[in-house]
Amino acid sequence: MDGFHTGFTATTLALAERAGIPVHWALLGAPPEGALTDVQVSSPTGLSAPRDGEAWASRLRQKARELARSMPR
C-alpha cells in the first residue's frame, strides 16, 4: 500500500510543479514545526511523513521527477 500512496503523492507533486505551484521540497521530510490542525497524521509516529522522513522525501522527489519527464507537455 505504501507504493500506492507514494505514487499518488508523487503524481500530485509533479502536477503541482507543472501548474507552477511552488513545492517546498526541503520541508517534505522534516517533522512539523507547530501544532497539527486539519491534517491526517500517522498514529504510530504522530507525524504526517514516515519515520524515515528524509529517505522517503528523497524517493518521492525522484519519483515525481520521473513522472514529470514522462508526462506530455
Secondary structure, 3 states (H helix, E strand, C coil): CHHHHHHHHHHHHHHHHHCCCCCCHHHHCCCCCCCCCCCCCCCCCCCCCCCCHHHHHHHHHHHHHHHHHHCCC
